[in-house]
Amino acid sequence: MTENKEIIAVKDLNSKNIEELLRTQNSVSPLVDIYESEDEFVITAGMPGVSRNDIQVKINDNSLIIFGKIEYEKMLSRKYVLNENELGNYFRKFNISDSIDVEKIRAGYNNGQLVIHLPKNEKIKPRTIEVN
C-alpha cells in the first residue's frame, strides 16, 4: 500500500501576503493537536478545503506561523442552506523555544491535515549515561 504523502518544505514566504489577507478577509484558527515523542514535537492541524499550494509554514523569530488560504470569495458567495463552519482562511501562530532544531522542521499535507514535525535539539533529548 502506497501512501499519498508529500513533504512540504518550510517556506520563508513574503509575510505581506499573509498580513494583507488577515486584514481584508476573515481568518479562523485551525483545530490542532500537539504531541511529543522522544525525538520531536508534532503539530497536526485540520485545514479542510485548502490545497497544498495554498499552505504557508513560516519561521519568524521565535514563532512558527501556519497559514492556509481558502477560496474566500467563492465560499462567501455560496447560497448556504446550512453553514455550521466558520468561514475564513486558516491562521495560527505558535511560540517555539530554542529546544527546537528549526533547521530540521518539516511539514506534510494530506487529506486536509497539515502535519509539522519539530525535531528536538540534541542537547535536550533524553540520553542514558552508562555507569562504570
PyRosetta script that sets phi, psi and omega in degrees:
from pyrosetta import init, pose_from_sequence

init()
pose = pose_from_sequence("MTENKEIIAVKDLNSKNIEELLRTQNSVSPLVDIYESEDEFVITAGMPGVSRNDIQVKINDNSLIIFGKIEYEKMLSRKYVLNENELGNYFRKFNISDSIDVEKIRAGYNNGQLVIHLPKNEKIKPRTIEVN")
pose.set_psi(1, 124.3)
pose.set_omega(1, 179.3)
pose.set_phi(2, -98.3)
pose.set_psi(2, 142.8)
pose.set_omega(2, 179.1)
pose.set_phi(3, -96.0)
pose.set_psi(3, 141.1)
pose.set_omega(3, 178.9)
pose.set_phi(4, -94.3)
pose.set_psi(4, 67.4)
pose.set_omega(4, -178.6)
pose.set_phi(5, -123.4)
pose.set_psi(5, 143.7)
pose.set_omega(5, 180.0)
pose.set_phi(6, -134.7)
pose.set_psi(6, 137.2)
pose.set_omega(6, 177.7)
pose.set_phi(7, -78.3)
pose.set_psi(7, 133.2)
pose.set_omega(7, 177.3)
pose.set_phi(8, -104.7)
pose.set_psi(8, 128.8)
pose.set_omega(8, 176.9)
pose.set_phi(9, -69.1)
pose.set_psi(9, 142.5)
pose.set_omega(9, 174.9)
pose.set_phi(10, -72.1)
pose.set_psi(10, 119.7)
pose.set_omega(10, -172.7)
pose.set_phi(11, -98.9)
pose.set_psi(11, 142.3)
pose.set_omega(11, 171.6)
pose.set_phi(12, -103.2)
pose.set_psi(12, 78.1)
pose.set_omega(12, -173.9)
pose.set_phi(13, -90.0)
pose.set_psi(13, 166.1)
pose.set_omega(13, 179.5)
pose.set_phi(14, -62.7)
pose.set_psi(14, 114.2)
pose.set_omega(14, -176.5)
pose.set_phi(15, -73.9)
pose.set_psi(15, -13.5)
pose.set_omega(15, 178.7)
pose.set_phi(16, -62.8)
pose.set_psi(16, -35.6)
pose.set_omega(16, 177.3)
pose.set_phi(17, -60.6)
pose.set_psi(17, -47.5)
pose.set_omega(17, 178.6)
pose.set_phi(18, -63.0)
pose.set_psi(18, -47.8)
pose.set_omega(18, -178.5)
pose.set_phi(19, -59.2)
pose.set_psi(19, -39.9)
pose.set_omega(19, 178.8)
pose.set_phi(20, -64.6)
pose.set_psi(20, -45.4)
pose.set_omega(20, 179.5)
pose.set_phi(21, -66.0)
pose.set_psi(21, -36.9)
pose.set_omega(21, 177.6)
pose.set_phi(22, -66.2)
pose.set_psi(22, -31.2)
pose.set_omega(22, 179.7)
pose.set_phi(23, -77.9)
pose.set_psi(23, -34.7)
pose.set_omega(23, -171.2)
pose.set_phi(24, -103.9)
pose.set_psi(24, -15.7)
pose.set_omega(24, -179.1)
pose.set_phi(25, -130.7)
pose.set_psi(25, 156.4)
pose.set_omega(25, 178.4)
pose.set_phi(26, -68.3)
pose.set_psi(26, 148.2)
pose.set_omega(26, 174.1)
pose.set_phi(27, -131.9)
pose.set_psi(27, 151.4)
pose.set_omega(27, 178.7)
pose.set_phi(28, -129.4)
pose.set_psi(28, 152.5)
pose.set_omega(28, 176.7)
pose.set_phi(29, -85.4)
pose.set_psi(29, 123.1)
pose.set_omega(29, 176.2)
pose.set_phi(30, -68.0)
pose.set_psi(30, 148.9)
pose.set_omega(30, 175.1)
pose.set_phi(31, -72.1)
pose.set_psi(31, 133.8)
pose.set_omega(31, -177.3)
pose.set_phi(32, -128.8)
pose.set_psi(32, 155.4)
pose.set_omega(32, 167.3)
pose.set_phi(33, -122.2)
pose.set_psi(33, 141.4)
pose.set_omega(33, 175.4)
pose.set_phi(34, -128.4)
pose.set_psi(34, 128.0)
pose.set_omega(34, 176.5)
pose.set_phi(35, -136.2)
pose.set_psi(35, 164.9)
pose.set_omega(35, -173.8)
pose.set_phi(36, -125.2)
pose.set_psi(36, 139.4)
pose.set_omega(36, 169.3)
pose.set_phi(37, -118.3)
pose.set_psi(37, -175.0)
pose.set_omega(37, -179.5)
pose.set_phi(38, -63.9)
pose.set_psi(38, -32.3)
pose.set_omega(38, -173.0)
pose.set_phi(39, -104.0)
pose.set_psi(39, -15.9)
pose.set_omega(39, -172.6)
pose.set_phi(40, -160.5)
pose.set_psi(40, 166.8)
pose.set_omega(40, 166.5)
pose.set_phi(41, -105.6)
pose.set_psi(41, 147.3)
pose.set_omega(41, 179.6)
pose.set_phi(42, -129.5)
pose.set_psi(42, 130.7)
pose.set_omega(42, 175.7)
pose.set_phi(43, -111.6)
pose.set_psi(43, 128.3)
pose.set_omega(43, 172.1)
pose.set_phi(44, -115.8)
pose.set_psi(44, 133.0)
pose.set_omega(44, -177.7)
pose.set_phi(45, -131.4)
pose.set_psi(45, 126.7)
pose.set_omega(45, 177.2)
pose.set_phi(46, -80.0)
pose.set_psi(46, 123.1)
pose.set_omega(46, 179.2)
pose.set_phi(47, -135.8)
pose.set_psi(47, 63.9)
pose.set_omega(47, -179.8)
pose.set_phi(48, -63.4)
pose.set_psi(48, 143.4)
pose.set_omega(48, 177.8)
pose.set_phi(49, 86.9)
pose.set_psi(49, 1.2)
pose.set_omega(49, -179.5)
pose.set_phi(50, -104.5)
pose.set_psi(50, 132.3)
pose.set_omega(50, 176.0)
pose.set_phi(51, -84.7)
pose.set_psi(51, 157.5)
pose.set_omega(51, -178.6)
pose.set_phi(52, -54.7)
pose.set_psi(52, -37.1)
pose.set_omega(52, -178.2)
pose.set_phi(53, -72.1)
pose.set_psi(53, -14.1)
pose.set_omega(53, -178.1)
pose.set_phi(54, -103.4)
pose.set_psi(54, 18.9)
pose.set_omega(54, 177.5)
pose.set_phi(55, -105.8)
pose.set_psi(55, 135.9)
pose.set_omega(55, 174.1)
pose.set_phi(56, -125.9)
pose.set_psi(56, 130.1)
pose.set_omega(56, 173.5)
pose.set_phi(57, -121.5)
pose.set_psi(57, 122.9)
pose.set_omega(57, -171.6)
pose.set_phi(58, -135.0)
pose.set_psi(58, 142.6)
pose.set_omega(58, 171.5)
pose.set_phi(59, -105.1)
pose.set_psi(59, 125.3)
pose.set_omega(59, 178.9)
pose.set_phi(60, -137.3)
pose.set_psi(60, 113.8)
pose.set_omega(60, -174.2)
pose.set_phi(61, 54.7)
pose.set_psi(61, -119.8)
pose.set_omega(61, -179.7)
pose.set_phi(62, -105.2)
pose.set_psi(62, 32.5)
pose.set_omega(62, -177.7)
pose.set_phi(63, -125.5)
pose.set_psi(63, 144.3)
pose.set_omega(63, 170.7)
pose.set_phi(64, -108.4)
pose.set_psi(64, 122.0)
pose.set_omega(64, -177.7)
pose.set_phi(65, -113.8)
pose.set_psi(65, 129.9)
pose.set_omega(65, 173.4)
pose.set_phi(66, -118.5)
pose.set_psi(66, 138.1)
pose.set_omega(66, -177.3)
pose.set_phi(67, -142.5)
pose.set_psi(67, 131.8)
pose.set_omega(67, 176.2)
pose.set_phi(68, -128.1)
pose.set_psi(68, 122.1)
pose.set_omega(68, -176.4)
pose.set_phi(69, -95.1)
pose.set_psi(69, 125.3)
pose.set_omega(69, 175.1)
pose.set_phi(70, -96.3)
pose.set_psi(70, 174.0)
pose.set_omega(70, 173.8)
pose.set_phi(71, -83.1)
pose.set_psi(71, 78.7)
pose.set_omega(71, -168.3)
pose.set_phi(72, -58.0)
pose.set_psi(72, -52.1)
pose.set_omega(72, -177.0)
pose.set_phi(73, -62.9)
pose.set_psi(73, -40.7)
pose.set_omega(73, 178.9)
pose.set_phi(74, -63.3)
pose.set_psi(74, -45.1)
pose.set_omega(74, -179.8)
pose.set_phi(75, -65.7)
pose.set_psi(75, -37.7)
pose.set_omega(75, -178.9)
pose.set_phi(76, -67.9)
pose.set_psi(76, -32.2)
pose.set_omega(76, -175.4)
pose.set_phi(77, -85.5)
pose.set_psi(77, -4.1)
pose.set_omega(77, 179.2)
pose.set_phi(78, -65.4)
pose.set_psi(78, 148.4)
pose.set_omega(78, 175.1)
pose.set_phi(79, -96.8)
pose.set_psi(79, 89.1)
pose.set_omega(79, -175.3)
pose.set_phi(80, -72.3)
pose.set_psi(80, 137.1)
pose.set_omega(80, 169.1)
pose.set_phi(81, -89.4)
pose.set_psi(81, -37.4)
pose.set_omega(81, 176.1)
pose.set_phi(82, -145.7)
pose.set_psi(82, 130.2)
pose.set_omega(82, 180.0)
pose.set_phi(83, -136.1)
pose.set_psi(83, 97.8)
pose.set_omega(83, -178.8)
pose.set_phi(84, -96.4)
pose.set_psi(84, -11.1)
pose.set_omega(84, 179.8)
pose.set_phi(85, -95.0)
pose.set_psi(85, 140.4)
pose.set_omega(85, 174.6)
pose.set_phi(86, -73.0)
pose.set_psi(86, 135.1)
pose.set_omega(86, -176.7)
pose.set_phi(87, -91.2)
pose.set_psi(87, 126.6)
pose.set_omega(87, 176.5)
pose.set_phi(88, 168.1)
pose.set_psi(88, 162.9)
pose.set_omega(88, 172.4)
pose.set_phi(89, -69.1)
pose.set_psi(89, 152.5)
pose.set_omega(89, -179.8)
pose.set_phi(90, -89.1)
pose.set_psi(90, 132.4)
pose.set_omega(90, 179.1)
pose.set_phi(91, -146.3)
pose.set_psi(91, 132.4)
pose.set_omega(91, 176.4)
pose.set_phi(92, -151.6)
pose.set_psi(92, 142.7)
pose.set_omega(92, -179.1)
pose.set_phi(93, -129.6)
pose.set_psi(93, 132.2)
pose.set_omega(93, -179.9)
pose.set_phi(94, -124.2)
pose.set_psi(94, 140.3)
pose.set_omega(94, 170.9)
pose.set_phi(95, -80.1)
pose.set_psi(95, 136.7)
pose.set_omega(95, 176.0)
pose.set_phi(96, -122.4)
pose.set_psi(96, 144.5)
pose.set_omega(96, -177.5)
pose.set_phi(97, -95.4)
pose.set_psi(97, 176.2)
pose.set_omega(97, 178.9)
pose.set_phi(98, -75.0)
pose.set_psi(98, 1.2)
pose.set_omega(98, 175.4)
pose.set_phi(99, -77.7)
pose.set_psi(99, -7.4)
pose.set_omega(99, 179.3)
pose.set_phi(100, -99.3)
pose.set_psi(100, 135.3)
pose.set_omega(100, 175.1)
pose.set_phi(101, -85.9)
pose.set_psi(101, 91.0)
pose.set_omega(101, -172.6)
pose.set_phi(102, -62.5)
pose.set_psi(102, -24.7)
pose.set_omega(102, 179.6)
pose.set_phi(103, -70.7)
pose.set_psi(103, -18.3)
pose.set_omega(103, -176.2)
pose.set_phi(104, -109.7)
pose.set_psi(104, 7.5)
pose.set_omega(104, 178.1)
pose.set_phi(105, -64.9)
pose.set_psi(105, 137.1)
pose.set_omega(105, 177.0)
pose.set_phi(106, -140.0)
pose.set_psi(106, 158.9)
pose.set_omega(106, -177.6)
pose.set_phi(107, -140.6)
pose.set_psi(107, 151.3)
pose.set_omega(107, 175.5)
pose.set_phi(108, -134.8)
pose.set_psi(108, 157.4)
pose.set_omega(108, -178.9)
pose.set_phi(109, -138.4)
pose.set_psi(109, 127.9)
pose.set_omega(109, -179.5)
pose.set_phi(110, -153.7)
pose.set_psi(110, 129.1)
pose.set_omega(110, 175.8)
pose.set_phi(111, 51.8)
pose.set_psi(111, 44.3)
pose.set_omega(111, 176.4)
pose.set_phi(112, 79.4)
pose.set_psi(112, 8.1)
pose.set_omega(112, -177.8)
pose.set_phi(113, -118.0)
pose.set_psi(113, 117.5)
pose.set_omega(113, 174.8)
pose.set_phi(114, -90.9)
pose.set_psi(114, 127.7)
pose.set_omega(114, 179.1)
pose.set_phi(115, -121.4)
pose.set_psi(115, 121.1)
pose.set_omega(115, -178.5)
pose.set_phi(116, -115.0)
pose.set_psi(116, 126.4)
pose.set_omega(116, 178.6)
pose.set_phi(117, -101.6)
pose.set_psi(117, 124.1)
pose.set_omega(117, -179.6)
pose.set_phi(118, -116.4)
pose.set_psi(118, 92.2)
pose.set_omega(118, -178.1)
pose.set_phi(119, -64.3)
pose.set_psi(119, 142.6)
pose.set_omega(119, 177.0)
pose.set_phi(120, -78.0)
pose.set_psi(120, 146.8)
pose.set_omega(120, 171.8)
pose.set_phi(121, -64.7)
pose.set_psi(121, 146.7)
pose.set_omega(121, -178.8)
pose.set_phi(122, -54.9)
pose.set_psi(122, -34.5)
pose.set_omega(122, -174.4)
pose.set_phi(123, -67.5)
pose.set_psi(123, -18.8)
pose.set_omega(123, -179.6)
pose.set_phi(124, -105.9)
pose.set_psi(124, -5.4)
pose.set_omega(124, 178.9)
pose.set_phi(125, -69.2)
pose.set_psi(125, 141.1)
pose.set_omega(125, 177.0)
pose.set_phi(126, -65.4)
pose.set_psi(126, 143.4)
pose.set_omega(126, 177.1)
pose.set_phi(127, -142.3)
pose.set_psi(127, 153.3)
pose.set_omega(127, -179.3)
pose.set_phi(128, -100.0)
pose.set_psi(128, 133.2)
pose.set_omega(128, 179.0)
pose.set_phi(129, -106.4)
pose.set_psi(129, 123.9)
pose.set_omega(129, -179.8)
pose.set_phi(130, -73.4)
pose.set_psi(130, 134.3)
pose.set_omega(130, 178.5)
pose.set_phi(131, -100.1)
pose.set_psi(131, 124.8)
pose.set_omega(131, -179.3)
pose.set_phi(132, -97.6)
pose.dump_pdb("model.pdb")
